[in-house]
């Protein structure tokens, strides 16, 4: 009888150890995924394929149009990372970006020599390196992008330590090329297994059109609510064509408009915000100066912010209420429940009860 009881308790102890280990493993994996998902960014200038989808210069992009900062896959390219045929989409996440032909994508004019690459990082993250690769001179532009398409030694490799600023830029010497080429830009984060992959469709050999659009003027706040500010302005002019306008709130990029109006959303009630804009033409030249600065203050609104929605996208300082508690976002997030993601290293800050 004693031996049977001992075997019974040993069996129960074994099951408890296995269950505890499984829970700890799931918690660890969840944290890794959460930390990885909080880091996002894309090449803003010269604009990447995904960013040109976001600004509607590239069309028929599917859901990639709304997620230029979400092209994330395992790091270690070319030895690891996205497979051949899935390089532009970061391992097939947004497969429409992998379509490849000599005419499928809008191209930016580029010349060999010094070129500044500017990233917009919606969630700056501890960084290991920035690497840039370019296609071989005689690559096949009508075949899926593969390792055989590229020179596998980066023409620019920048080691980095720490978290970069929201707008990070570096200057690299682009190799001599002619015609249509693709540049692969890779941002490797240091404390996750992942990297962000952006391709830039570039046209070499044609003298670039360098005349910038005129500065936008008469930026005005036209309406406010407790969580939105609406803007309008006088259109810029250009010797070719104005493509759209980059909108900045409190000196940080927040959106793009192809017309002369824009509504900024998910703001905090009873808070002043300053706005300015720049024009971009179809040759990707930016206006020399920003517009005038316009200030708008949101209305007091209700005491509590809008309820948290799992399908909504939130950025730094956005506030929500969930189960009677107010939370503030530390960085870009979606579908991360504030009730279970508000610890010291999590995306949400618990601000206490909302009454």
Wavefront OBJ file of the C-alpha trace (Angstrom):
o trace
v 0.000 0.000 0.000
v 2.831 2.391 0.896
v 4.522 1.760 -2.461
v 1.256 2.436 -4.328
v 0.829 5.772 -2.522
v 4.428 6.724 -3.246
v 3.981 5.917 -6.955
v 0.747 7.923 -7.003
v 2.396 11.054 -5.545
v 5.432 10.691 -7.811
v 3.108 10.549 -10.818
v 1.222 13.660 -9.634
v 4.512 15.504 -9.056
v 5.743 14.592 -12.541
v 2.526 15.905 -14.134
v 2.787 19.126 -12.120
v 6.394 19.685 -13.246
v 5.474 19.059 -16.903
v 2.478 21.410 -16.710
v 4.524 24.142 -15.021
v 7.261 23.845 -17.638
v 4.728 24.105 -20.452
v 3.207 27.244 -18.935
v 6.629 28.850 -18.522
v 7.521 27.975 -22.125
v 4.291 29.498 -23.447
v 4.854 32.637 -21.362
v 8.398 32.993 -22.691
v 7.279 32.535 -26.291
v 4.466 35.044 -25.787
v 6.913 37.621 -24.451
v 9.295 37.094 -27.361
v 6.444 37.524 -29.813
v 5.149 40.601 -27.999
v 8.583 42.227 -27.933
v 9.118 41.423 -31.591
v 5.711 42.756 -32.608
v 6.389 46.091 -30.931
v 9.219 46.947 -33.332
v 8.294 48.307 -36.751
v 9.799 50.475 -39.473
v 10.231 51.092 -43.190
v 12.439 53.017 -45.611
v 10.761 56.356 -46.164
v 13.326 57.990 -48.437
v 14.092 56.880 -51.078
v 10.644 55.338 -50.687
v 10.444 51.567 -50.475
v 8.046 49.450 -52.503
v 5.797 49.068 -49.464
v 5.805 52.780 -48.635
v 4.876 53.640 -52.235
v 1.938 51.258 -51.774
v 1.001 53.164 -48.621
v 1.083 56.482 -50.499
v -0.870 54.922 -53.436
v 1.921 55.575 -55.954
v 2.054 51.767 -56.247
v -1.414 50.294 -56.759
v -3.125 46.916 -56.300
v -0.986 46.138 -53.261
v -3.643 44.423 -51.161
v -3.292 44.745 -47.400
v 0.388 45.652 -47.819
v -0.864 49.189 -48.519
v -1.735 49.603 -44.847
v 1.299 47.890 -43.308
v 4.569 49.175 -44.799
v 6.184 48.919 -41.369
v 5.286 45.268 -40.811
v 7.672 43.467 -43.201
v 9.333 41.342 -40.531
v 10.979 37.919 -40.832
v 13.879 35.945 -39.394
v 17.215 37.738 -39.636
v 20.493 36.428 -41.036
v 19.954 37.059 -44.762
v 21.262 35.692 -47.122
v 22.146 32.570 -45.091
v 18.719 32.675 -43.433
v 15.696 34.953 -43.570
v 13.057 35.118 -46.334
v 13.161 32.390 -48.963
v 13.761 33.104 -52.642
v 10.589 34.462 -54.201
v 9.441 35.914 -50.850
v 12.135 38.509 -50.197
v 10.054 41.625 -50.890
v 7.184 40.398 -48.703
v 9.383 39.278 -45.785
v 8.619 35.565 -46.129
v 5.223 35.889 -47.774
v 3.504 38.014 -45.145
v 2.135 40.338 -47.846
v 2.515 38.197 -50.963
v 1.423 40.898 -53.421
v 4.785 42.610 -52.856
v 6.562 39.593 -54.365
v 5.104 40.208 -57.835
v 8.082 40.996 -60.044
v 8.432 42.346 -63.568
v 10.207 45.222 -65.252
v 6.994 47.274 -65.241
v 5.067 46.158 -62.121
v 6.385 48.751 -59.645
v 6.942 52.499 -59.664
v 10.645 53.348 -59.582
v 12.648 56.099 -57.931
v 15.423 57.775 -59.869
v 18.821 57.140 -58.334
v 22.459 57.706 -59.198
v 25.515 55.778 -58.107
v 27.581 57.270 -55.298
v 26.507 58.763 -51.960
v 22.853 58.104 -51.153
v 21.056 58.813 -47.888
v 18.621 56.135 -46.709
v 16.048 57.352 -44.186
v 13.981 54.949 -42.107
v 10.792 55.825 -40.274
v 10.612 53.695 -37.122
v 7.160 53.640 -35.577
v 8.663 51.658 -32.678
v 12.450 52.151 -32.322
v 14.070 48.955 -31.146
v 17.481 47.835 -29.960
v 19.445 47.486 -33.195
v 22.311 45.284 -34.371
v 22.885 46.588 -37.900
v 21.604 48.161 -41.097
v 22.576 46.354 -44.316
v 21.985 47.239 -47.946
v 22.226 44.883 -50.934
v 21.779 45.591 -54.654
v 20.870 43.445 -57.632
v 23.544 42.335 -60.084
v 23.928 44.492 -63.170
v 22.466 41.815 -65.464
v 19.804 40.392 -63.154
v 16.473 39.267 -64.598
v 13.810 41.833 -63.582
v 11.020 39.537 -64.797
v 11.914 36.651 -62.477
v 11.020 36.421 -58.770
v 13.579 38.087 -56.523
v 16.081 35.510 -55.285
v 19.548 35.327 -53.834
v 20.784 34.853 -57.372
v 19.329 38.282 -58.225
v 21.529 40.090 -55.685
v 25.156 40.701 -54.898
v 25.281 38.775 -51.622
v 27.855 41.057 -50.010
v 26.165 44.225 -48.732
v 27.432 47.413 -50.332
v 26.760 49.113 -46.999
v 26.932 47.465 -43.566
v 26.441 49.702 -40.523
v 26.840 48.235 -37.042
v 24.619 49.879 -34.442
v 24.216 49.633 -30.695
v 21.111 50.730 -28.841
v 17.747 52.045 -29.992
v 17.830 54.512 -32.930
v 15.641 57.627 -33.113
v 12.223 57.573 -34.763
v 13.713 59.013 -37.949
v 17.079 57.342 -38.607
v 19.224 58.002 -41.685
v 22.623 56.910 -42.948
v 24.614 57.673 -46.092
v 26.023 54.848 -48.216
v 27.949 54.648 -51.496
v 25.693 52.926 -54.023
v 27.631 50.860 -56.626
v 27.659 51.775 -60.312
v 24.549 50.497 -62.082
v 22.380 51.260 -65.095
v 18.700 50.640 -65.703
v 16.218 49.078 -63.311
v 17.748 47.716 -60.096
v 16.399 46.645 -56.707
v 17.997 47.574 -53.379
v 17.272 45.343 -50.387
v 17.445 47.233 -47.074
v 17.641 45.109 -43.919
v 17.194 46.432 -40.372
v 18.383 43.772 -37.920
v 17.141 44.137 -34.349
v 19.445 42.826 -31.653
v 17.220 41.319 -28.979
v 14.815 39.283 -31.134
v 15.425 36.688 -33.875
v 13.952 39.013 -36.492
v 14.787 41.724 -39.004
v 12.786 44.073 -41.230
v 13.125 43.739 -45.006
v 12.351 46.549 -47.478
v 13.014 46.607 -51.207
v 13.504 49.822 -53.162
v 12.812 49.830 -56.901
v 15.364 52.200 -58.444
v 16.078 53.461 -61.940
v 19.725 54.242 -62.709
v 21.047 56.072 -65.729
v 18.253 58.541 -66.331
v 19.241 61.976 -65.040
v 17.108 62.560 -61.963
v 14.473 65.273 -61.941
v 15.570 67.363 -58.986
v 13.185 70.324 -58.934
v 11.268 70.222 -55.626
v 7.614 71.166 -55.331
v 6.779 74.536 -53.839
v 6.276 74.745 -50.095
v 2.675 74.104 -49.026
v 0.982 77.164 -47.516
v -2.027 78.242 -45.475
v -2.106 75.156 -43.257
v -5.240 75.580 -41.155
v -7.098 73.615 -38.497
v -10.637 73.282 -39.841
v -12.323 71.177 -37.142
v -11.636 69.455 -33.830
v -13.358 66.856 -31.678
v -12.232 65.298 -28.414
v -10.017 62.824 -30.331
v -9.465 64.312 -33.829
v -7.975 67.366 -35.532
v -8.816 68.124 -39.175
v -6.465 70.122 -41.419
v -6.541 71.780 -44.822
v -3.960 73.707 -46.856
v -3.243 75.331 -50.200
v -1.832 72.909 -52.768
v 1.817 73.041 -53.790
v 2.898 73.334 -57.423
v 5.575 71.382 -59.297
v 7.228 71.285 -62.710
v 6.103 67.646 -63.083
v 3.365 66.696 -60.603
v 2.742 66.830 -56.860
v 2.180 63.314 -55.520
v 1.081 64.145 -51.979
v 1.929 65.575 -48.591
v 3.682 64.252 -45.493
v 1.975 65.306 -42.264
v 3.909 65.864 -39.041
v 2.429 66.206 -35.558
v 4.706 67.698 -32.884
v 7.650 67.176 -35.298
v 6.920 63.448 -35.794
v 5.589 61.957 -39.036
v 2.001 60.749 -38.614
v 0.499 60.321 -42.074
v 0.316 61.017 -45.794
v -2.370 62.676 -47.901
v -2.745 62.815 -51.672
v -5.195 65.715 -51.451
v -5.214 68.935 -49.435
v -7.057 67.708 -46.338
v -6.167 65.330 -43.515
v -7.791 64.225 -40.253
v -5.558 63.089 -37.401
v -7.285 60.543 -35.151
v -6.936 58.716 -31.817
v -5.790 61.870 -30.034
v -6.016 62.694 -26.335
v -8.901 64.982 -25.270
v -8.191 68.557 -24.183
v -4.634 68.498 -25.562
v -2.891 70.974 -27.913
v -1.140 69.612 -31.024
v 1.125 71.357 -33.549
v 1.116 70.393 -37.227
v 3.242 71.102 -40.287
v 3.493 69.437 -43.700
v 5.847 68.925 -46.628
v 4.991 68.277 -50.271
v 6.421 65.366 -52.291
v 6.379 65.180 -56.108
v 6.220 62.130 -58.394
v 10.030 62.176 -58.675
v 10.129 61.885 -54.862
v 11.541 65.367 -54.305
v 10.404 67.010 -51.071
v 9.572 70.688 -50.732
v 12.491 72.696 -49.384
v 10.593 73.941 -46.347
v 7.703 72.898 -44.191
v 4.434 74.760 -44.336
v 3.470 77.171 -41.606
v 2.698 75.571 -38.243
v -0.958 75.167 -37.263
v -2.064 74.446 -33.701
v -5.246 72.643 -32.772
v -6.542 71.654 -29.338
v -8.868 68.729 -28.924
v -12.105 69.243 -27.019
v -12.433 68.053 -23.417
v -14.816 65.297 -24.459
v -15.759 62.574 -22.026
v -13.704 61.836 -18.947
v -12.726 58.417 -20.282
v -11.027 57.738 -23.643
v -12.506 55.440 -26.272
v -12.776 51.743 -25.393
v -9.908 49.490 -26.460
v -10.628 47.565 -29.675
v -8.553 44.492 -30.623
v -8.746 45.419 -34.325
v -7.603 49.031 -33.900
v -4.026 50.240 -34.369
v -2.584 52.400 -31.581
v 0.631 54.418 -31.482
v 2.648 55.999 -28.692
v 0.572 58.100 -26.210
v -2.810 56.849 -27.475
v -5.150 56.251 -24.527
v -7.952 53.697 -24.192
v -10.266 52.408 -21.479
v -10.720 48.688 -20.865
v -12.804 47.131 -18.081
v -12.976 50.516 -16.340
v -9.203 51.077 -16.384
v -7.435 53.772 -18.429
v -4.293 52.714 -20.342
v -1.705 54.608 -22.418
v 0.305 53.012 -25.255
v 4.111 53.158 -25.105
v 4.545 52.293 -28.787
v 2.730 50.932 -31.865
v 0.389 48.074 -31.020
v -2.649 46.172 -32.155
v -4.562 43.242 -30.643
v -2.580 43.346 -27.389
v -5.082 43.320 -24.503
v -4.220 46.114 -22.018
v -5.349 43.991 -19.094
v -2.627 41.411 -19.780
v 0.001 43.647 -21.388
v 0.552 46.486 -18.901
v 3.661 45.403 -17.013
v 6.950 47.357 -16.841
v 8.192 45.916 -20.156
v 4.797 45.717 -21.873
v 3.157 48.016 -24.399
v 0.466 49.515 -22.120
v 0.764 51.745 -19.030
v -1.962 51.294 -16.416
v -3.190 54.810 -15.516
v -5.722 53.631 -12.961
v -9.521 53.651 -12.835
v -11.425 55.833 -15.276
v -14.457 57.473 -13.718
l 1 2 3 4 5 6 7 8 9 10 11 12 13 14 15 16 17 18 19 20 21 22 23 24 25 26 27 28 29 30 31 32 33 34 35 36 37 38 39 40 41 42 43 44 45 46 47 48 49 50 51 52 53 54 55 56 57 58 59 60 61 62 63 64 65 66 67 68 69 70 71 72 73 74 75 76 77 78 79 80 81 82 83 84 85 86 87 88 89 90 91 92 93 94 95 96 97 98 99 100 101 102 103 104 105 106 107 108 109 110 111 112 113 114 115 116 117 118 119 120 121 122 123 124 125 126 127 128 129 130 131 132 133 134 135 136 137 138 139 140 141 142 143 144 145 146 147 148 149 150 151 152 153 154 155 156 157 158 159 160 161 162 163 164 165 166 167 168 169 170 171 172 173 174 175 176 177 178 179 180 181 182 183 184 185 186 187 188 189 190 191 192 193 194 195 196 197 198 199 200 201 202 203 204 205 206 207 208 209 210 211 212 213 214 215 216 217 218 219 220 221 222 223 224 225 226 227 228 229 230 231 232 233 234 235 236 237 238 239 240 241 242 243 244 245 246 247 248 249 250 251 252 253 254 255 256 257 258 259 260 261 262 263 264 265 266 267 268 269 270 271 272 273 274 275 276 277 278 279 280 281 282 283 284 285 286 287 288 289 290 291 292 293 294 295 296 297 298 299 300 301 302 303 304 305 306 307 308 309 310 311 312 313 314 315 316 317 318 319 320 321 322 323 324 325 326 327 328 329 330 331 332 333 334 335 336 337 338 339 340 341 342 343 344 345 346 347 348 349 350 351 352 353 354 355
